[in-house]
Amino acid sequence: MGGAPTLKTKSVKFNFMMNMILTVSSFVFPLITFPYVSRVLLVEGNGYVSFATSVLTYFTMFASLGIPSYGIRACAQVRDDRKELSRVTQELFIINMITTIVVSIVFVITLFTVPQFKEQQTLLWINGASLVLNAVGVNWFYSAMEQYSYITVRSIIFKIASIILMFIFVRQQEDYIIYGAITVLATSGSNILNFVHLRKFIDLKPVGNYCFKRHMKPILYFFAASAATSVYTNLDTVMLGFMNTQTEVGLYTAAVKLKTVLVTAVTSLGTVLLPRLSYYVVNKMEAQFKDMIVKSFNFVLIFAVPLCVYFILFAKDSVLLLSGEAFLGATIPMQVLMPTLVFIGLSNITGIQILVPEGKEKLLLISISAGALLNLILNAIWIPYWGATGAAISTTIAEALVLAVQIWFLRKRLKSIWKKISFRHLIVAMIPALGAGFAIFYLVDLQPIFRLLISACAFFGLYFIALLIQKEPFLTGTITSVKNKVLKRKPSTQEEQKTSEQIFTDEALEKEIENKQIEQIVDEIVEEVEHNKTEEKNKK
C-alpha cells in the first residue's frame, strides 16, 4: 500500500475539452501564421523550413522509439504509487536519452555527409535542438497523469509567444532561419518547463533497482507500429510523386487536408482516454472499462457518420471554399476518403483504447502492418491509372482492413459491447438529415460558402434534434452534465441516477479506488490471520 495517495484527476469530459482546445489551436495558429510567412519567405524560404522540419520528424521518431505511446500506458498503470511511478518514469527517460544521443550522433554525421543537408546546415542545427527537447519534455508522462489543462495552457502560451516573435523578427526572405528557430520554440520550447514541473509528481533523485528489460519489448512493438503508420500515411503522396504528376500530388493533398482535420477531432477522445483505460485494466475495473468503451463507440459513430455523409454530399463546395477552382479535381478523391473518418475513428477505439491498455500491442502492429502492405500493393496498381483517386481508394481500403483485423482479434470482447451501442438512434436520426441534405444539394444554387452554411445548419440541426427526441443516452447524458455544471446545481434524484449510468465521474473513480484499497487491506488481514493459525498448528 506504499506510495503517494491517489492522484486527483479531472473528469474525462474536462480532459476531452482541454485536448479539443489544444487540437483546434494546432490548426488555428497555422491559419494565422501561414498567410504572413508565405508572403514574406515565399515558396523557397517556406520550402527550406518544411524540409528541415520533415527531416527532424524522422530522426525524432527513431530517437523516441515507441515511448510516446507506451509511456502513457506504463505510467498510468502505476500513477497511485509515487515510488514506482518515479522508477518507471526514470527508466523510460534513461532509455529515451540513450537513443536520443545515438540518433543525435547519426544526425550530426549526416549534416557533413549528405549534400542536401550541407546546403542548409545552420537551419538543421537549429531544428536539431528539438531532438533533445523532445526527450527532456516527457510529454507522455503528463498525458498519463491526465494533466491536460497544464499541457493545453502551456502549449497555447508558447504558440502566442512564437507568433509575436514571428511578426517582430521575420521581415524578409533571408529570415527563414529565424523562422525555423521560432518554429522549434513553438513546438518544443515548453518542454524545458515540463522537466522542471516533474518534481510535483515524481522523485527526481535516482530510485535504483531499475529494470529496463521489461520495457524493451513493448517499446519496440509501439515503435514498429508507429513506423508502419508513418509509412502508409505518407506513402500515397510519395508514390504519387514518383508514379504520376505533381498536379495529382497537389489534388491529393487538397483532398487529405479536410479529412485530416476531421479525423483529429473524431479521434481526440482516444488520446484522453488511453491513460484512464490503462488504469482501469491494471486495477481490474472491468465494468468501468466497458462503460467507457461503449461511450467511445457512441461518440465516434454519432459524430463520424454524419460528418462522413455530409462531406461526401458537399465535397465540391468544400473544395471550392478551401482550395479554389484549380483544385476541383480533388472532389472525387475527397469523397472516396471520407469513409476513413468512420474507419479510423473506430480503429482508434479497438486499437488505442482496447488493445494498447490490455498490453496487446503485438496485435495492433499486425493490423497496421497488414494495412501498410495492402496500401503499398494497391497504390502500385492504381496510382499509374487513376492518380489521386487511385491513392484515395487504396487508403480507404487499407484503413478498412486495419479495422477489420482489429475487430477479428477482439470479436469475443466486443460481443457484449455491440449491444449497448446506439445504432438504432443513429439510423433514425440520419433519415431527416439526409432528406434535408439531398434537397439542398439539388434545389439550392448559391455560392459555396452560403450553400455550406445553409446545408450544415439544416443537416446537423435535424440530425441532433432527432437524436434528442429519441433521448440518445450519450448525447442527453452529456447535455445534462454540462447543464448542471453551468447552472451549478445538484441534479435531481432521477437525473442523478441517469447521469451515473451514462457519465463516469471522478467521484465514482475515487470511490472505486477506495473500495479496492479496503478490499486489499481486508485480504491482507485475512491472510495474516490464516498465516498465524497455520503457525500455531505447526507449533502444536
N, C-alpha and C positions, 0 to 999 in steps of 0.2 A: 504493500500500500504506500511505499515511499514515493517521494517526488512532490511536485507542486500541486496545489489544489486545481480542480477542474478549471480550465481556461474559459472565461466568459466570451461567448461568441455572439455575433449579431445574427438576426434571422436570415433565412435563405432569401427572402424577398428583398431585404435590405442589401445583402451582398449582390444579388442579381441586379438591383437598380444601380449600385455603385459600378459594377462591371459593365453595365449597359452605357453608363455615362463615359466610362473610360473608352469603350469601344467606339461610341459616337465621336468622342474627341479625336480619336485616331483618324477619322475621316474628315472631320470639320477643319482641323488645323491645316492639313494639306490643301484644302479648298481655299484657305486664306493665303497660304504662303506660295502655292504653285503659280498663280497668275503673276505675282510680283517677280518671283525668281526666274520664271521662264522668259520674261521680258528683259530682265537685267543680264542674266547669264547666257541667254539664248540657247539654241539647241546644243551647241558644242559644250558649253560650260555645264549644263544640266547632265549631258552625257557622261562627262568625266566623274561627276559626283555619283551618279547612278551606278556607273561601272565599279567604282571603289566600294560602294555600299553592297553591291551584289557579291563581289569577291569576298568581302569580310563575312557575309552571311554564311557562306560555305565553310570558311575557316572556323567560325563560331560554332557551327553545327558539329564539327569534329571535336572542338575543344570541350563543349558541354556534354558530349555523348548523349545519353538519354536522361540525364539528371533533371532537366526542367520538368519532365513529366513524372519520372519515378520519384523525385524528391518530394513532390506534393503528397503522393500516397504514403511514402515511408515516414514522413514527419507527422502527417495527420493521424497515423495509427498510434503514435506514442506521445501525442501532444499533452496528455494529462500527467506525464511523468517528466519533470524538468531535467532530471539527470540523464535519463535515456534519450530524451529529445536532444539534449546537448551533445550526447555521444553520436547519435545518428547524423545530426547536422554537421558536426566536426568531421566525421568520416567522409561524408559526401563532399564537403568543402575541400578536404585534402585531396581526394580523388580528382575533383574538378581543377584544382590548382596545378596538379601534376600534368594532367592532359593539356591544360592551357599553356604551360611552359613548353611542353613538347611541340604543340601546334604553333606557338609563337616563334620558336626556333626555325621551324619549317617555313613559316611566313616570311621571316627575315631573309632566309636563303633565297626564296623566290623573288624578293624585291631586287636582288642583284643578279638573278639569272634569267628571269622571264622578261623578254624585250618590252611587252606591253606594260608590265609593272614598272620597269625602269623609267618609262616616259612620265608616269605620274607618281613617282616615289614619295614626294612630300605629302601628297594627299593621302596615299596609302599608309604612310607612317602615322598620320593623324587619326585615320579611321582604325588603325591597328590598336589604338588605345581601348576601343570597345571590347577587344578580346579579354583584357584584364578586368575592365569594369564589369563585364558580363559575369565573370567568375566571382568577383567580390560582391556583386549585388544580391546574390542568393534570392532572386525573386520568387523562386519555387517555395522557399520557406514561408514567405508572407502569404502566399496563396494557401499553403497547408494550414496556416493559423487563421485563415479566413479574415485577414486584415485588409479587406477590400477598400474601406474608406481611406486608410493610410495610403494604399497603392494609388488610388484614384486622385486624391488631393495632391500628393507628391508629384505624380506624373503631369497633371494639368499645370501646376506651378512652374515646373521646368519647361513645359511647352510654351507657356506665355512668355517666360523669360527669353526663350530662344527666338520667338517672333520679334520681340523688342530689339534684341541684338541684331537680328537679320536686317530690320529696317534701318538700323543705325550704321552697320558696318558693310553690308553688301550693297554696293553702289554702282559697280561696273563689272564687266565680264571677267576681268582678271581676279575678282574677289571670290572665285569658285572654291578656292582652298579655305578661305574664311568660312564660307557657307558649309563646307564639309565639316569643319570643326564645330560649327553651331549645331549641325545635324547630330553629331556624336553627343554633344551636350544635352540635346533634347531627348535623345533615346536612352542614353546610358549614364548621364551625369548624376542623376539622383541615386545611382547605385552605391555611391560613397556613403550617403545618408543611411542606406539600408544596413550596411555593415555596422555603423555606429549604433543604430537603433536595435541591433540584435540583442544587446545585453539585457533588454527588457524581458526577453523570453527565454534566453539560454545563458549558460555559463561560458564565457569566452576562454577561460583557462582550460588547458588540456585535461580531459577527464580520464584518459587512459583506457586500458582494456578494449582497444579498438578491434573491430572485426570487419576488415574491408572486403573480405571474400564473399560475405553474404549479399553484398550489393552488386557484385560484378555481373552476374548472370542477368538479373532483371534490367540493369542499366544497358547492357549490350542489346537486349531484346528491344527496349524502348528506342535505342539509337538506330537499330536496323529498321524499325517501323517508321521512325522519323525520316530516315534516308529514303525509304521506299515511297513514302508520301511525297517527299520533295521531288523525287524522280517523276512520278506520274502527274503531279500538279504543274510542273514546269515543262514536262516532256512535249505537250501539244505545241506550245509556242516554238520550242527549239526545232522540232521536226517539221513544223510548217515553214520555218525559215530555211531549212535545208532542202525540203522536198517540194516547196511551192514558192509563191511570190511573197514579197514583203507587204503587198497590198492585203493578201489573205491574213498575214500576221496582224496587221492593223485592225482588220474587221473582227478577227477572233478576240483580240484584246478588248475591243469595244463591247463585244458580247459578254465577255467574262467580268467586266468592270462592275455592272449592276449585280450580277449573280454573287460576286464575292462579298459585297456589302450585305446582301440579304442573308447569305449563309452565315456570316459573322454574327448577325443579330439572332438568327434561329438557334445557333449553337452556343450562344453566350451563357446560357443557363448551365451547360455542361461544365464549363470552366469553374463556375461557382460550386457546383455540387460534388466534384471529384473529391475534395478533402472530407466533406461531410459523409459521403458514401463510404469512403475508405475507413472512416472512423466507425461507422455502423458495422462494417464487415468484421473488423478486428475485435469489436466488442459484442459480436454475435447478436446484433439488434435487427433481426430478420424482418420483423413487422414494419419497422421504420424504413428499412432499406427498400422493401417492396412498395411501400406507400409513396416514397419519393420517386421511384422509377415510374410508377403509374402517372404521377403528376408530370414528370418529364415527357412521357409519351403524349399526354394530353396537350401539354404546352406546345410541343413541336408540331403535332398534327393540326391543332387549332389555328396556328399561325402560318405554318409552311404550306399547307394545302391551298388555302385561298390566295396566298402570295404567288404561288406557282401558277394557278389558273389565271389570275388577273394579268400577270405579265406575259403569259402566252397570248392572251387576247389583245393586249395593248402593247406588244413588243415594238411595233413600228413607231408609235407615238413616243415611247420611252427612248428609242434610239435617236429619233429626230431631236428630242429635247436635250439629251445628254451629249450627243456627238455631232449632230448636224446631218444634212442630206448626203454628204460624201460617204457616210457610213451606213447608208440604208441596206447595204449588202450584209450587215451584221444582224438583220432582223431574224432570219431563219436560224442561224447558229444560236442566237439568244433564246428563241422559242424551244429549240432542242435541248438547251442546257437547263431550262427552268425545272424539270423534274428532279434535278440533282439537289434542289432545296430540300425536298422530302427525303431523298435517299441519304444525303449527308447528315441531315438532322436526326434521322432515326439511327444511322450507324454511329453517330456520336454518342447516343444513349447505349446501344448494345456494346460498343467498343470502349469508349472512355468512361462511361458511368457504370458498366457492369463487369466487363472483362478485366479492366485495369484494377479497380478496387479489390476484385476477387483474386488477383495475382495470376491471371491467365493471359499475360501479355504475349505469350508464345502464339496463342490462337489469334490474337489481334494482328501479329506480324504475318501469319499465314494468310489472313483475309486481305490485308493491304498488299502483300506481295502478289496475290492472285489478281487483284485489280490492276496493279502496275504492269504485270506481264500481259494481261489481256489488252490493256490500253496501248502498249507498245505494238502488239501484233495488229490490232485494228487500225491504228494510226498508219502503219506501214502500208496497209491495203487501201485505205480510203482517202488519205490526205492527197495523194497524187491526182485523184479524180475529182474529189469534192471539196478540197481545200478546207476552209474554216468550218464548213458544215460537217465534213467528214471527221474533223477533230472533235467537234461538239458531240457527234453521235458516239464516238469512241469513249469520250469522257463519261457520258451519261450511262452507257452500258457498263463501263468499268465500275462506276460508283454503285450501280445496282448489284453487281456481282459481290462487291465488298459487303454490302448489307445482307445479301442472301447467304453468304458464307457464315457471317456472324450469327444470323438468325438460326441457321442449321446447328451451329455449335451450342446455342442457347435454347434449343427447341423445347427441352423439358422445363427449363427455368421459366420460360415465357408463357407456358400454358395457363397458369393461374393469373398472369398479368393481363393477357389479351382480353379477358372477360370484363375487366374494370375500365377499359379504355372507351372513350365517348364516340365510338364510330357512328352510332345512330344519330346523335346530336349533330355531328359534323355533316353527314349526308343531307339531313333535313335542312340545315342552315345554308348549304350550298345551293339549294334549288332556287330560292328567290334572288340570291346574289348573282347566279348565272343568268337568270332571266333579265335582270337589270343590265348586266354586262353586255349580253348579246344585243339588247335593244339599243343601247348607246353606241355600240360598235357599228351597227348597221344604219341607224337613223340619225345620229348626231355628227355633223360635219363642221368641226371648228379647228382652231389652231391646236397643236399637240398639247400645250400646257393647259388649255381650258378643257379639252377632252379628258385629259388625265385627272384634273381636279374634280370634274363632274362625275366621271365614271368611278373614281376612287371613293368619293363620298357615298354614291348610290350602292356600289358593290359591297364595300366593307361595312357601311351603315346597316344595310339589310341583313348582312351575314351575322353581325354581332347582336342585332335586335332579335334575330331568330334564335340564337344561342341563349340569350337571356330569357326569352319566352319559354324555352324548353327547360330553363333552370339548369343549364350545364354546370356540373359540380365545380370544376376547376375555375371557371370564369366567375361564377357567383360567389364562390368562397373567397377568391382574391379581392373582388369588389367589396364584400362585407368587411374583410380585414382592413383594407385601405380606408373605408368609410369610418370604421371605429377609431382608427388612429387619427384621422383628420379631425373628427368631432371630439376626440379624447374622451370617449365614454366607454363604459364596460358593456359588452354585448349582452342581450337578454339571454335567459337560460336556453331557449330554443336555438338562438343564433350561436351561442357558445358551443352547444352540442354539435351543430352542423360544422362550425369552423374547426372544432377539434378533430372532426372526422376528415376534413378536407385539407387543412393547412397545418403543417407540422411547425410547432413553435419552439423557441429556445427553452421556455419553462418546462415543456414536456421533455426536452432533451436532458435538462438538468435533473429532472425528477427520475428519469430512466437511469441516468448515471448513478444517482444517489441510491436507487433501489438495487442496482447491480453491485455497488460497493457494500451495501448492507448484506446482500446475499453472500458476497465473498467473505465478509467478516464472520457471518454465521457458519459458513462452510469451514473456515479455519478453526473456529471454536469447537465444532463437532469433531473435526479431525484430531484436534488436541485432546479432547475427552476420550475419543476412541483409542488414541495412542497411549494415554495414561492407563486406561483399563487394560490394554494389552500388556503393558509393562508390569502392572500389579499381578496379573495372571502368571506371567513368566517368573516373577519373584516367588509367588506361592508355589 
